[in-house]
Amino acid sequence: MGCCGQGRAALRQAMNPSPAPRAAAGPAERRVLVHYRANAPVAVRGVASGRLYEFDATHPTLYVNEGDAAALLRSRWFERQD
């Protein structure tokens, strides 16, 4: 079994951390409430918006851009909160 550092590295790779062009945030931006299931802090860059999201044990749930949420939810580390 790998250590948590390997899990974070795999998550970063799955999220494609290369900077994406920033989309202009407008009043019609759709957001999704996403919950991070681990305790170790992680920062991920949204693939659609280019925004940086920082999750940790004290702030495991954040609203994220709908396009970014789609990529996060494909990982086992995140789940949608309704």
C-alpha positions in Angstrom: 0.0 0.0 0.0 1.4 3.4 -0.9 1.8 6.3 1.4 -0.5 9.3 1.4 2.1 11.3 -0.5 1.7 9.0 -3.4 -2.0 9.3 -3.2 -1.8 13.1 -3.4 0.6 12.8 -6.3 -1.7 10.5 -8.2 -4.6 12.9 -7.5 -2.6 15.9 -8.9 -1.7 13.9 -12.0 -5.4 12.9 -12.5 -6.5 16.5 -12.1 -4.0 17.7 -14.8 -2.4 20.5 -12.8 -1.1 22.4 -15.8 -2.6 25.9 -15.7 -5.7 26.3 -17.8 -6.9 29.6 -19.2 -8.9 31.5 -16.6 -12.5 32.0 -17.5 -14.1 35.2 -16.6 -16.4 34.7 -13.5 -19.8 36.0 -14.3 -23.1 36.1 -12.5 -24.3 33.0 -14.4 -21.4 30.9 -13.2 -22.7 27.5 -12.0 -21.1 26.1 -8.9 -21.3 22.7 -7.2 -20.7 21.9 -3.6 -17.9 19.3 -3.4 -16.6 17.5 -0.3 -13.0 16.2 0.0 -13.0 12.8 1.7 -9.4 12.8 3.1 -7.8 14.7 6.0 -4.4 15.6 4.4 -4.4 19.0 2.9 -4.5 19.2 -0.9 -4.5 22.0 -3.4 -5.9 21.3 -6.9 -6.2 23.6 -9.9 -9.5 23.5 -11.7 -9.2 22.2 -15.3 -12.1 24.4 -16.6 -11.5 27.6 -14.7 -7.9 27.5 -13.7 -8.8 28.3 -10.1 -6.9 26.9 -7.2 -9.0 25.1 -4.6 -7.5 24.2 -1.2 -9.1 21.5 0.8 -8.1 20.3 4.3 -9.6 18.7 7.4 -11.0 22.0 8.6 -12.4 23.1 5.2 -13.3 19.8 3.4 -16.3 21.2 1.5 -16.2 24.0 -1.0 -18.2 25.4 -3.9 -16.3 24.9 -7.1 -17.0 25.8 -10.7 -19.2 23.2 -12.4 -16.6 22.3 -15.0 -14.0 21.9 -12.3 -16.3 19.7 -10.2 -16.8 17.2 -13.1 -13.0 16.4 -13.0 -12.8 16.3 -9.2 -15.8 14.0 -8.9 -14.1 11.4 -11.2 -11.6 10.9 -8.4 -12.3 8.8 -5.3 -11.2 11.7 -3.1 -14.2 13.9 -3.8 -18.0 13.5 -3.6 -20.8 15.8 -4.4 -22.8 17.4 -1.5 -26.4 18.3 -2.1 
